[in-house]
Amino acid sequence: MARAKKQIAKRAAAREERSGDRTVATNRRARREYEFLETFEAGIVLRGWEVKSLRDGKAQLNDAYARVDDGELWLFQLHIPPWQFATGFGAHEPDRKRKLLVHRAQIDELLGKTQQQSLTLIPVSLYFRDGKAKVQLALAKGRRLYDKRNLIMARDAEREAARASKEMSRWSG
């Protein structure tokens, strides 16, 4: 009887772990290259073994971007390598465009913002929420070289100030 309870508890823990959010890939370069104005979540339409490849943690968001085409939101240049056990029928094109699932009102709003202003849609992270693949998109404005330099200088100055205050507090008391 005790053994059965342990197995049930183990299965419940495994189910809880699967149901939680799990990040597959992040676009770290995007924070340096763009200034995020607004972020939102979108579902992603996947085929065949792409989900299994994502569950293995294999995806690259480096050059990916999103765009509205024919009234639908699409994600371009997301690289999902073929699943290692997929052959023949299960293999897929790694860099194909993938449809994103958002409400019609959001698509219209994004289309208006990207056409009126010089804004782009950048995928920030790819993750699983409640067993479904999701993409966090950011409405972003590109940074210029001098903006990047100013950002780096401000970050360095902040670190130096934190080090100096830590050093002062260490010697004062």
N, CA, C and O of each residue as an XYZ file, in Angstrom:
692
protein
N       0.822     -1.191      0.000
C       0.000      0.000      0.000
C       0.867      1.255      0.000
O       0.580      2.211     -0.721
N       1.916      1.254      0.800
C       2.803      2.417      0.879
C       3.514      2.634     -0.458
O       3.754      3.767     -0.876
N       3.842      1.523     -1.116
C       4.527      1.621     -2.401
C       3.633      2.281     -3.454
O       4.100      3.086     -4.260
N       2.362      1.938     -3.438
C       1.412      2.530     -4.381
C       1.268      4.033     -4.137
O       1.178      4.804     -5.092
N       1.244      4.452     -2.893
C       1.150      5.877     -2.564
C       2.381      6.637     -3.050
O       2.274      7.764     -3.534
N       3.535      6.017     -2.919
C       4.768      6.651     -3.397
C       4.737      6.838     -4.908
O       5.136      7.885     -5.419
N       4.261      5.818     -5.620
C       4.170      5.917     -7.074
C       3.185      6.991     -7.496
O       3.440      7.731     -8.446
N       2.059      7.085     -6.796
C       1.064      8.104     -7.111
C       1.642      9.495     -6.867
O       1.436     10.409     -7.666
N       2.354      9.649     -5.777
C       2.974     10.944     -5.465
C       4.036     11.306     -6.502
O       4.162     12.464     -6.900
N       4.791     10.304     -6.930
C       5.830     10.532     -7.937
C       5.209     10.962     -9.267
O       5.709     11.879     -9.919
N       4.122     10.303     -9.669
C       3.430     10.678    -10.908
C       2.834     12.079    -10.812
O       2.885     12.847    -11.774
N       2.271     12.410     -9.653
C       1.694     13.742     -9.468
C       2.775     14.816     -9.554
O       2.554     15.880    -10.131
N       3.942     14.536     -8.979
C       5.054     15.490     -9.050
C       5.531     15.665    -10.487
O       5.827     16.782    -10.910
N       5.606     14.577    -11.234
C       6.025     14.652    -12.631
C       5.001     15.427    -13.455
O       5.381     16.213    -14.324
N       3.718     15.221    -13.201
C       2.664     15.946    -13.908
C       2.736     17.436    -13.585
O       2.564     18.275    -14.470
N       2.989     17.762    -12.330
C       3.112     19.155    -11.908
C       4.300     19.827    -12.605
O       4.216     20.981    -13.024
N       5.395     19.092    -12.719
C       6.590     19.631    -13.382
C       6.324     19.890    -14.863
O       6.778     20.896    -15.408
N       5.596     18.993    -15.512
C       5.286     19.168    -16.929
C       4.323     20.313    -17.162
O       4.432     21.013    -18.169
N       3.368     20.523    -16.238
C       2.354     21.545    -16.453
C       2.906     22.951    -16.238
O       2.304     23.911    -16.719
N       4.016     23.109    -15.541
C       4.597     24.424    -15.301
C       5.248     24.989    -16.549
O       5.481     24.276    -17.524
N       5.538     26.280    -16.504
C       6.195     26.934    -17.631
C       7.628     26.435    -17.755
O       8.334     26.266    -16.761
N       8.041     26.203    -19.000
C       9.401     25.751    -19.251
C       9.931     26.486    -20.463
O       9.392     26.342    -21.560
N      10.977     27.269    -20.281
C      11.544     28.052    -21.366
C      12.408     27.161    -22.243
O      13.250     26.409    -21.751
N      12.188     27.256    -23.551
C      12.949     26.467    -24.511
C      14.102     27.298    -25.067
O      15.237     26.827    -25.135
N      13.806     28.544    -25.467
C      14.833     29.393    -26.063
C      14.531     30.855    -25.745
O      13.373     31.250    -25.616
N      15.597     31.651    -25.621
C      15.452     33.089    -25.418
C      16.314     33.822    -26.425
O      17.327     33.300    -26.893
N      15.909     35.020    -26.750
C      16.639     35.855    -27.693
C      17.352     36.941    -26.894
O      16.832     38.044    -26.728
N      18.544     36.621    -26.402
C      19.279     37.553    -25.551
C      19.798     38.753    -26.330
O      19.911     39.849    -25.781
N      20.107     38.558    -27.584
C      20.638     39.648    -28.398
C      19.591     40.735    -28.645
O      19.938     41.896    -28.861
N      18.329     40.364    -28.612
C      17.251     41.319    -28.886
C      17.217     42.445    -27.862
O      16.925     43.586    -28.221
N      17.506     42.157    -26.611
C      17.498     43.211    -25.580
C      18.579     44.246    -25.837
O      18.420     45.411    -25.473
N      19.659     43.840    -26.449
C      20.752     44.766    -26.751
C      20.459     45.566    -28.022
O      20.786     46.750    -28.100
N      19.854     44.932    -28.997
C      19.633     45.556    -30.297
C      18.368     46.412    -30.365
O      18.289     47.334    -31.178
N      17.366     46.113    -29.510
C      16.074     46.783    -29.608
C      15.618     47.302    -28.258
O      16.015     46.792    -27.210
N      14.785     48.316    -28.302
C      14.130     48.830    -27.110
C      12.687     48.328    -27.143
O      11.945     48.633    -28.077
N      12.290     47.566    -26.134
C      10.956     46.971    -26.116
C       9.943     47.983    -25.618
O      10.122     48.580    -24.557
N       8.879     48.177    -26.384
C       7.816     49.081    -25.997
C       6.646     48.337    -25.358
O       5.994     48.849    -24.448
N       6.390     47.131    -25.841
C       5.240     46.358    -25.373
C       5.504     44.883    -25.665
O       6.075     44.550    -26.704
N       5.093     43.999    -24.757
C       5.244     42.567    -24.997
C       3.891     41.877    -24.872
O       3.012     42.345    -24.147
N       3.731     40.777    -25.573
C       2.514     39.976    -25.491
C       2.833     38.542    -25.862
O       3.899     38.242    -26.399
N       1.882     37.658    -25.563
C       2.058     36.220    -25.771
C       1.223     35.748    -26.952
O       0.107     36.221    -27.165
N       1.774     34.810    -27.718
C       1.056     34.240    -28.853
C       1.303     32.739    -28.888
O       2.379     32.262    -28.527
N       0.300     32.012    -29.324
C       0.457     30.582    -29.548
C       1.148     30.367    -30.882
O       1.183     31.272    -31.716
N       1.694     29.186    -31.092
C       2.416     28.902    -32.331
C       1.908     27.577    -32.902
O       1.709     26.607    -32.171
N       1.705     27.556    -34.212
C       1.240     26.342    -34.886
C       2.468     25.540    -35.304
O       3.320     26.032    -36.044
N       2.552     24.301    -34.822
C       3.697     23.445    -35.121
C       3.224     22.179    -35.824
O       2.061     21.792    -35.716
N       4.132     21.548    -36.539
C       3.828     20.301    -37.256
C       4.662     19.156    -36.709
O       5.781     19.349    -36.236
N       4.102     17.978    -36.783
C       4.815     16.720    -36.564
C       5.772     16.702    -35.399
O       5.376     16.858    -34.244
N       7.045     16.509    -35.718
C       8.052     16.290    -34.689
C       8.646     17.596    -34.157
O       9.565     17.564    -33.339
N       8.141     18.729    -34.606
C       8.664     20.009    -34.106
C       8.449     20.149    -32.597
O       9.295     20.695    -31.889
N       7.331     19.661    -32.124
C       7.047     19.749    -30.696
C       8.044     18.908    -29.904
O       8.538     19.339    -28.861
N       8.334     17.721    -30.396
C       9.294     16.859    -29.693
C      10.694     17.472    -29.711
O      11.440     17.366    -28.737
N      11.038     18.107    -30.815
C      12.329     18.779    -30.889
C      12.388     19.945    -29.904
O      13.417     20.177    -29.270
N      11.281     20.677    -29.780
C      11.224     21.773    -28.807
C      11.309     21.251    -27.380
O      11.963     21.854    -26.529
N      10.644     20.130    -27.122
C      10.703     19.574    -25.770
C      12.122     19.138    -25.407
O      12.477     19.100    -24.229
N      12.933     18.808    -26.415
C      14.342     18.504    -26.181
C      15.144     19.772    -25.934
O      16.321     19.701    -25.582
N      14.517     20.936    -26.117
C      15.183     22.214    -25.855
C      16.004     22.708    -27.021
O      16.992     23.416    -26.827
N      15.613     22.349    -28.232
C      16.400     22.734    -29.400
C      15.608     23.720    -30.257
O      14.668     23.341    -30.954
N      16.002     24.980    -30.191
C      15.412     26.023    -31.036
C      16.334     27.234    -30.983
O      17.037     27.449    -29.996
N      16.325     28.022    -32.054
C      17.155     29.227    -32.113
C      16.294     30.393    -32.573
O      15.657     30.340    -33.625
N      16.288     31.460    -31.754
C      15.504     32.654    -32.042
C      16.363     33.815    -32.541
O      15.849     34.923    -32.692
N      17.641     33.600    -32.799
C      18.568     34.698    -33.077
C      18.114     35.623    -34.195
O      18.090     36.838    -33.996
N      17.757     35.108    -35.347
C      17.415     35.943    -36.485
C      15.910     35.999    -36.741
O      15.476     36.469    -37.793
N      15.122     35.526    -35.791
C      13.684     35.422    -36.011
C      12.991     36.784    -35.907
O      13.437     37.677    -35.186
N      11.899     36.912    -36.641
C      11.065     38.113    -36.579
C       9.643     37.715    -36.957
O       9.418     36.665    -37.558
N       8.695     38.563    -36.597
C       7.284     38.300    -36.908
C       6.767     39.412    -37.808
O       7.252     40.543    -37.769
N       5.771     39.067    -38.622
C       5.212     40.039    -39.562
C       3.760     39.653    -39.859
O       3.390     38.479    -39.833
N       2.964     40.660    -40.136
C       1.570     40.419    -40.513
C       1.514     40.306    -42.026
O       1.876     41.243    -42.737
N       1.057     39.154    -42.524
C       0.877     38.906    -43.961
C      -0.545     38.430    -44.199
O      -0.995     37.473    -43.569
N      -1.251     39.086    -45.100
C      -2.614     38.705    -45.481
C      -3.538     38.567    -44.270
O      -4.372     37.663    -44.218
N      -3.385     39.460    -43.308
C      -4.264     39.451    -42.146
C      -3.939     38.388    -41.118
O      -4.722     38.177    -40.192
N      -2.805     37.711    -41.252
C      -2.386     36.700    -40.283
C      -0.980     37.034    -39.802
O      -0.189     37.630    -40.532
N      -0.679     36.644    -38.569
C       0.629     36.898    -37.984
C       1.513     35.674    -38.185
O       1.136     34.562    -37.814
N       2.692     35.880    -38.773
C       3.621     34.790    -39.089
C       4.967     35.035    -38.422
O       5.392     36.178    -38.252
N       5.630     33.949    -38.048
C       6.964     34.003    -37.464
C       7.944     33.439    -38.485
O       7.790     32.307    -38.944
N       8.950     34.231    -38.837
C       9.938     33.855    -39.841
C      11.293     33.582    -39.184
O      11.616     34.152    -38.142
N      12.068     32.714    -39.802
C      13.454     32.411    -39.420
C      13.621     31.799    -38.031
O      14.715     31.858    -37.471
N      12.577     31.219    -37.465
C      12.718     30.443    -36.235
C      13.279     29.087    -36.638
O      12.665     28.361    -37.420
N      14.445     28.747    -36.104
C      15.103     27.500    -36.487
C      14.797     26.422    -35.448
O      15.226     26.509    -34.297
N      14.053     25.414    -35.871
C      13.794     24.230    -35.035
C      14.393     23.043    -35.778
O      13.838     22.610    -36.787
N      15.516     22.506    -35.300
C      16.143     21.393    -36.018
C      15.259     20.147    -35.971
O      14.481     19.979    -35.032
N      15.369     19.278    -36.969
C      14.555     18.056    -36.973
C      14.841     17.201    -35.745
O      15.970     17.144    -35.257
N      13.807     16.548    -35.261
C      13.945     15.647    -34.122
C      14.894     14.531    -34.498
O      14.849     14.034    -35.624
N      15.747     14.129    -33.583
C      16.813     13.168    -33.909
C      16.283     11.810    -34.352
O      16.981     11.092    -35.069
N      15.069     11.435    -33.948
C      14.536     10.133    -34.319
C      13.570     10.194    -35.496
O      13.039      9.165    -35.913
N      13.336     11.400    -36.042
C      12.398     11.548    -37.158
C      13.093     11.208    -38.465
O      14.189     11.694    -38.745
N      12.454     10.376    -39.252
C      12.991     10.035    -40.570
C      11.866     10.059    -41.587
O      10.711      9.791    -41.257
N      12.203     10.376    -42.804
C      11.230     10.325    -43.888
C      10.059     11.247    -43.677
O      10.195     12.466    -43.777
N       8.903     10.674    -43.384
C       7.657     11.413    -43.266
C       7.697     12.436    -42.131
O       7.103     13.508    -42.241
N       8.389     12.113    -41.051
C       8.390     12.982    -39.876
C       9.328     14.165    -39.974
O       9.210     15.103    -39.186
N      10.258     14.151    -40.919
C      11.218     15.253    -41.036
C      10.501     16.502    -41.539
O       9.494     16.404    -42.241
N      11.015     17.665    -41.181
C      10.391     18.911    -41.587
C      11.448     19.928    -41.986
O      12.639     19.728    -41.746
N      11.010     21.001    -42.587
C      11.909     22.084    -42.964
C      12.201     22.917    -41.717
O      11.259     23.429    -41.111
N      13.458     23.077    -41.307
C      13.771     23.726    -40.031
C      13.472     25.224    -39.978
O      13.175     25.741    -38.901
N      13.540     25.935    -41.104
C      13.385     27.391    -41.082
C      12.100     27.874    -41.745
O      12.040     29.024    -42.181
N      11.087     27.047    -41.835
C       9.861     27.464    -42.499
C       9.151     28.538    -41.683
O       9.442     28.711    -40.499
N       8.221     29.262    -42.305
C       7.457     30.263    -41.556
C       6.351     29.543    -40.790
O       5.765     28.572    -41.270
N       6.084     30.047    -39.588
C       5.106     29.416    -38.714
C       4.035     30.421    -38.323
O       4.326     31.581    -38.034
N       2.821     29.966    -38.319
C       1.690     30.835    -38.004
C       1.591     31.052    -36.496
O       1.767     30.119    -35.711
N       1.311     32.284    -36.103
C       1.122     32.617    -34.700
C      -0.363     32.835    -34.433
O      -1.084     33.375    -35.272
N      -0.802     32.416    -33.275
C      -2.215     32.477    -32.921
C      -2.471     33.629    -31.956
O      -2.102     33.567    -30.784
N      -3.111     34.681    -32.468
C      -3.510     35.824    -31.651
C      -4.899     36.264    -32.094
O      -5.377     35.847    -33.149
N      -5.539     37.091    -31.305
C      -6.876     37.578    -31.630
C      -6.817     38.560    -32.800
O      -5.801     39.221    -33.022
N      -7.910     38.644    -33.536
C      -8.004     39.536    -34.698
C      -7.739     40.991    -34.296
O      -7.059     41.714    -35.024
N      -8.265     41.428    -33.152
C      -8.072     42.810    -32.702
C      -6.586     43.092    -32.472
O      -6.104     44.178    -32.792
N      -5.862     42.118    -31.919
C      -4.418     42.293    -31.701
C      -3.679     42.392    -33.028
O      -2.765     43.204    -33.172
N      -4.067     41.578    -33.990
C      -3.410     41.621    -35.302
C      -3.615     42.989    -35.943
O      -2.673     43.575    -36.477
N      -4.841     43.496    -35.889
C      -5.121     44.805    -36.467
C      -4.336     45.909    -35.762
O      -3.820     46.819    -36.411
N      -4.247     45.828    -34.441
C      -3.490     46.818    -33.669
C      -2.001     46.770    -34.030
O      -1.372     47.810    -34.225
N      -1.449     45.568    -34.117
C      -0.033     45.415    -34.456
C       0.253     45.885    -35.876
O       1.278     46.519    -36.126
N      -0.637     45.583    -36.796
C      -0.462     46.020    -38.175
C      -0.421     47.546    -38.246
O       0.414     48.122    -38.942
N      -1.325     48.185    -37.524
C      -1.343     49.646    -37.503
C      -0.077     50.239    -36.910
O       0.467     51.203    -37.449
N       0.401     49.668    -35.795
C       1.593     50.199    -35.136
C       2.854     49.995    -35.974
O       3.710     50.877    -36.041
N       2.965     48.830    -36.610
C       4.186     48.576    -37.393
C       4.210     49.367    -38.689
O       5.290     49.681    -39.190
N       3.044     49.700    -39.251
C       3.031     50.475    -40.492
C       3.202     51.966    -40.236
O       3.881     52.642    -41.009
N       2.602     52.499    -39.170
C       2.677     53.927    -38.899
C       4.033     54.331    -38.348
O       4.602     55.339    -38.768
N       4.548     53.559    -37.421
C       5.840     53.864    -36.808
C       6.856     52.862    -37.336
O       6.481     51.856    -37.938
N       8.111     53.124    -37.119
C       9.133     52.173    -37.571
C       9.401     51.163    -36.455
O      10.462     51.176    -35.831
N       8.427     50.290    -36.217
C       8.527     49.281    -35.170
C       8.549     47.897    -35.795
O       8.017     47.689    -36.886
N       9.165     46.958    -35.101
C       9.212     45.575    -35.565
C       8.713     44.645    -34.468
O       8.667     45.016    -33.295
N       8.346     43.453    -34.857
C       7.920     42.422    -33.915
C       9.056     41.416    -33.762
O       9.447     40.756    -34.724
N       9.575     41.309    -32.557
C      10.715     40.450    -32.270
C      10.295     39.378    -31.271
O       9.722     39.711    -30.234
N      10.563     38.089    -31.552
C      10.299     37.053    -30.544
C      11.363     37.113    -29.449
O      12.561     37.092    -29.732
N      10.917     37.187    -28.210
C      11.829     37.308    -27.074
C      12.135     35.944    -26.475
O      13.285     35.639    -26.158
N      11.096     35.121    -26.321
C      11.327     33.785    -25.763
C      10.293     32.805    -26.309
O       9.207     33.183    -26.749
N      10.673     31.546    -26.262
C       9.833     30.438    -26.703
C       9.732     29.480    -25.528
O      10.750     29.059    -24.979
N       8.500     29.129    -25.135
C       8.326     28.329    -23.928
C       7.040     27.520    -24.015
O       6.214     27.721    -24.904
N       6.894     26.593    -23.061
C       5.685     25.790    -22.942
C       4.894     26.286    -21.740
O       5.445     26.458    -20.653
N       3.597     26.516    -21.941
C       2.698     26.870    -20.848
C       1.511     25.913    -20.925
O       0.795     25.875    -21.925
N       1.313     25.152    -19.869
C       0.233     24.162    -19.801
C       0.276     23.211    -20.990
O      -0.769     22.844    -21.527
N       1.457     22.816    -21.400
C       1.625     21.844    -22.466
C       1.522     22.409    -23.872
O       1.618     21.659    -24.844
N       1.330     23.710    -24.001
C       1.214     24.328    -25.319
C       2.400     25.249    -25.567
O       2.842     25.967    -24.669
N       2.913     25.222    -26.800
C       4.057     26.067    -27.152
C       3.590     27.501    -27.318
O       2.602     27.765    -28.003
N       4.300     28.426    -26.691
C       3.965     29.848    -26.745
C       5.210     30.640    -27.101
O       6.335     30.209    -26.846
N       4.989     31.810    -27.696
C       6.077     32.724    -28.041
C       5.760     34.066    -27.403
O       4.643     34.571    -27.521
N       6.748     34.640    -26.725
C       6.580     36.000    -26.208
C       7.148     36.940    -27.250
O       8.338     36.889    -27.562
N       6.287     37.808    -27.793
C       6.689     38.765    -28.816
C       6.794     40.148    -28.201
O       6.067     40.477    -27.264
N       7.703     40.956    -28.731
C       7.852     42.328    -28.276
C       7.713     43.263    -29.462
O       8.279     43.027    -30.529
N       6.955     44.322    -29.262
C       6.883     45.400    -30.226
C       8.077     46.286    -29.905
O       8.129     46.891    -28.833
N       9.037     46.370    -30.820
C      10.325     46.966    -30.495
C      10.751     48.015    -31.510
O      10.337     48.014    -32.669
N      11.597     48.908    -31.015
C      12.186     49.943    -31.853
C      13.693     49.718    -31.841
O      14.286     49.543    -30.777
N      14.313     49.721    -33.015
C      15.741     49.449    -33.116
C      16.578     50.528    -32.453
O      16.280     51.718    -32.564
N      17.625     50.106    -31.765
C      18.544     51.050    -31.131
C      19.643     51.424    -32.102
O      20.082     50.610    -32.914
N      20.078     52.658    -32.006
C      21.209     53.116    -32.805
C      22.491     52.805    -32.046
O      22.455     52.479    -30.859
N      23.618     52.908    -32.730
C      24.905     52.566    -32.126
C      25.194     53.422    -30.899
O      25.676     52.911    -29.889
N      24.904     54.722    -30.978
C      25.190     55.585    -29.832
C      24.258     55.283    -28.664
O      24.641     55.481    -27.510
N      23.040     54.808    -28.938
C      22.138     54.396    -27.855
C      22.702     53.178    -27.133
O      22.636     53.084    -25.908
N      23.258     52.242    -27.910
C      23.842     51.043    -27.309
C      25.037     51.419    -26.435
O      25.208     50.889    -25.337
N      25.865     52.345    -26.940
C      27.030     52.780    -26.160
C      26.601     53.470    -24.867
O      27.171     53.220    -23.805
N      25.598     54.337    -24.960
C      25.099     55.019    -23.765
C      24.538     54.027    -22.763
O      24.736     54.189    -21.559
N      23.845     53.010    -23.234
C      23.297     51.989    -22.361
C      24.413     51.231    -21.639
O      24.313     50.969    -20.441
N      25.461     50.883    -22.359
C      26.590     50.170    -21.757
C      27.300     51.051    -20.731
O      27.665     50.583    -19.653
N      27.496     52.334    -21.071
C      28.154     53.245    -20.129
C      27.317     53.431    -18.863
O      27.867     53.448    -17.762
N      26.015     53.568    -19.000
C      25.146     53.727    -17.832
C      25.180     52.478    -16.955
O      25.205     52.581    -15.729
N      25.182     51.308    -17.576
C      25.239     50.057    -16.819
C      26.562     49.936    -16.062
O      26.579     49.521    -14.904
N      27.676     50.299    -16.718
C      28.981     50.254    -16.059
C      29.055     51.237    -14.895
O      29.597     50.916    -13.838
N      28.508     52.433    -15.094
C      28.510     53.432    -14.022
C      27.679     52.949    -12.832
O      28.051     53.175    -11.680
N      26.573     52.296    -13.108
C      25.728     51.763    -12.038
C      26.457     50.674    -11.262
O      26.356     50.608    -10.037
N      27.188     49.822    -11.968
C      27.960     48.768    -11.298
C      29.056     49.366    -10.420
O      29.268     48.920     -9.293
N      29.751     50.375    -10.942
C      30.815     51.032    -10.169
C      30.249     51.678     -8.911
O      30.856     51.588     -7.844
N      29.097     52.324     -9.022
C      28.471     52.957     -7.861
C      28.083     51.899     -6.829
O      28.261     52.109     -5.629
N      27.560     50.777     -7.282
C      27.182     49.698     -6.364
C      28.416     49.128     -5.676
O      28.384     48.848     -4.477
N      29.502     48.954     -6.422
C      30.747     48.454     -5.816
C      31.283     49.437     -4.779
O      31.707     49.033     -3.696
N      31.263     50.729     -5.112
C      31.782     51.742     -4.194
C      30.946     51.803     -2.915
O      31.496     51.914     -1.820
N      29.622     51.731     -3.051
C      28.777     51.780     -1.852
C      28.968     50.522     -1.002
O      28.931     50.590      0.227
N      29.169     49.392     -1.643
C      29.418     48.155     -0.904
C      30.742     48.248     -0.157
O      30.848     47.831      0.996
N      31.735     48.793     -0.818
C      33.062     48.953     -0.199
C      33.003     49.916      0.977
O      33.634     49.676      2.007
N      32.252     51.000      0.835
C      32.120     51.983      1.904
C      31.390     51.373      3.100
O      31.777     51.595      4.247
N      30.346     50.613      2.832
C      29.591     49.998      3.946
C      30.417     48.936      4.643
O      30.245     48.699      5.839
N      31.300     48.301      3.917
C      32.140     47.268      4.520
C      33.167     47.890      5.478
O      33.438     47.336      6.544
N      33.730     49.031      5.098
C      34.752     49.658      5.935
C      34.160     50.549      7.026
O      34.830     50.803      8.028
N      32.938     51.027      6.866
C      32.362     51.935      7.855
C      31.809     51.201      9.084
O      31.783     51.770     10.175
N      31.390     50.008      8.932
C      30.770     49.346     10.084
C      31.151     47.990     10.232
O      30.701     47.320     11.161
